[in-house]
Amino acid sequence: MTVLAGSAMRPLPGERARSIAAAFLPAHPLGNRWDYFYSRSKLGSDPLYPGVSEALRGTSAPLLDMGCGLGLLAHTLHADGITLPYRGVDSDASKIGRARRAATRRELTDATFEIVDLAQVLPAHRGSVAILDVLQFIPPDAQSRLLDAAIAMLVPGARLVIRTGLDDGSGRARITRAVDVFSRVLGWMNATPRHYPQAEALQARLRGAGLQVEMTALYGNTPFNNWRVVASRR
């Protein structure tokens, strides 16, 4: 397994995290601020988005963000000066609605959002693909179909960027599963974790499709077993 020492990658600085999160403030001063505080905390503690920006920097292909949630990736790429046509899809209609409002507020004109259940439908796309913290929430068969579809979407110069927890028996893996289950109980996630990939099997699948693959620990100072996988055609 090719592993890079990326666990020291840092999350966004506090000022930038607050600036991006401000797009999710409610229109009314007494409105619900959950999305604002969630976004601010996520951006300021998780190295996910700097890791994805690093992986996509220098590319120009349109990006499909599978399981986009609130669309934070669109905001962080914009803040990093990475100007790619962005399309986010997610099965949570409420999050898609809030993602659209935040993108409109920030005038992210190249960003669109759609309601898509990836366990049932795989959208048509040609370009780069991001699958961030999604794989573990879909069954193994659907997970395989999703990966095969994402591989088929890649064009020359495009990249497949995955962030996922891995099933490696570690303490971090157990913590990741527990928090994912708790997120479902809280109602933040609309699915429970189903299947965490194993590093060797995931890498073998991508390489078997003729892709060059790099795996990077991407948990930073968090207790989770999160890894970044970047794949591209040789």
N, C-alpha and C positions, 0 to 999 in steps of 0.2 A: 504494500500500500504506500503510495506517495503522499507523505504528510509534510506540510510546511508549518513552521513555527509562527503561527499568526495569532495565538491566544492573547498576545500582549496588545493587539490592536485596541485603540481607545474609542469610547463612544463620543458623541458630539459634545463640544464644549457647552457649558450651561447656557450661555447667552444665545447661541444658535439654536439649542433645543427649545428654549422659551420662545424665540422668534417664530420658529416653525409651528410650535404648538398653539400659538395665538390664533392661527387660522381656524382652530376648532373651538374657540370661545363661543358661548351662546350669544344670540343677537340681543337678548334682554339681560340686564345685569343680574337678575334673579334666576336666570335659566340654569339648566343642568350643565355643570362644568366637568363632568366625568371624562369626556373625550380630551379636554384640554390637559387635565392632570395626568391621564393615562399617557398621552402623547409626550408630554414633557418628561415624565419618568422614564418611558421607554427609550426615547432618544438620548436622554442623559445618562443612561446606565447600560445600554446594550450596544455592543460594537457592530451589530448587524448592518446598519445602513452605511457607515463608512466602509465596511467590508464589501458591500455590493457596489458602492461607487467605485472602489478600487478595481473590482472585477470588470466593470463596464466602461471604465474610462478609456477613451480612444476608439470606441466603437460608434457606429452611426446607424445601425439597423434598428428598425422599430422594436419596441420592447413590449412583450405581453407579460403582465404580472398576474400569475395564477394564484388566487386566494389573497387578493390585495388588501382585504380588511378596510381600514380607513384611508388607504392610499398614501400612507406616509412615505413610501418609496418615491412617489412622484415629487413630493415636496423636497426630499433630501437630494435627489438628483438635480433638481432645479437649483437648489441652494449651492450645490457643488459645481454648477456651470456645465453639467452634462445634459445636453439638449437632444433628447431622443423622443420621437413620437411614442407616447406611453398609452397603453390600454390596460386597465385593471379590471379583473373579473372576480366575483365572489358570490357565494350562495346566500349570504346574509343581506337581505334587501335593505334593512335598516342601516347597516354600515355603508352600503353603496350610496344610499341617499345622503348620508352625512359626508361621505367622501366627495360627492359631487358639490355639495355646498361649500366645503372647505377649498376645493380646487377653484371654484368660481370666485370665491373671496380673494384668493391669491392670484387670480388671472393666469392659471396654468392652462393656456390655450391649447397645448399639445397633449393634454391628458383627458381621457374619456374613461367612463366606468360603466360596467354592465353586470346584471345579475345572471350568474351562470353557476349551476351545480356541477362541479368538475367530476363528481362521481357518476354523473349521468350523461353529460354533454362535454365534448372537447371542442373548443372554438377553433376556427380556421385562422391560421397566422403564418407569416414568414418573417423571420428575424430572430432577435434574441428572446430568451424566456427566463423569467424569474419564478422560482417556486420556493417561497420562504415560509418555513414553519407550517407546512401543509401536509407533507407526505405521511406523517404519523397519524393523521386524522382520517385517512381513507383506507379501505380494506386492501389486502395484498393484490388481488386481481385488478382492481381499479387503479391501484398505485402503479402496477406494471404498464397498464394501458396509458396512463398519464405520462410516464417517462418515455415510452415509445413515441407517443404523439409529440412530446416536446422535442425529442431528438429529430424527428422528421421536419419540424418547423425551422430548424437552424439553416441559415444560409451562410455562404463564405463571409468570414469576418464577424459573425454573430457569436454569442456565447450563451450557454445555459448555466444559470447561477442558481444553486440550490442551497438552502440553509435548513438543516434538519437535525433532530436528535438522533443518536445512534444507539442501537441495542448492542452494548458491549459488556454488560454485566457490572459496570462501574457504579460507584455511589452517585456520581453525577447523573447517570442514566436513570437511577431510581428517583432522584429528586425531580428530574425533568418530567417523568411520567406522573408523579404525584401532583405537580403543579398544573400540568395539562388537564388532569382529571378535575382538580379544584376549579380551574377556569371554566370548565363545563358546568360544574355545580353552581358557580356564581352567575352563569348565564352569559359570560363574556364570549365564550366560544359556543357555536351551535352544534358541535360534534365532540364525541369523546375520542381519546387516542385509540387507534386500532392496531397499528403495526409500525414499529420503529425499524428502519432499515439496518442491516448489518453493513459495515464499511466495505468489506471485501466483495460482497455480492453487488452492492451498488456500483462500486468502481468497475467490477468485471462487466456489468451490463453496459455501462457507458463506453468502456474500451472496446467491447465486442461490437459496438455500433460504429467503430472507427474514430472515436473521439479521443482527444488528448485530455487527460483528467488531472486536476490538482485538488487535494483535500487539505483544508486548513482548519485548525481548531479556532473557533470563533465564539468563545464564551466570555472572554475578557475577565472582569471581576465578578461575574455572576456564578452561581453554583450549578448551572445547567450544562448538559453534555451536548452543546450545539456546535455543529461543524458546517463550514462552507465548502461546497463542491463547485468547481468551475470547470466546464467542459466546452471544448470547441473542436471543430474539424481540423485535422492535421494539415 
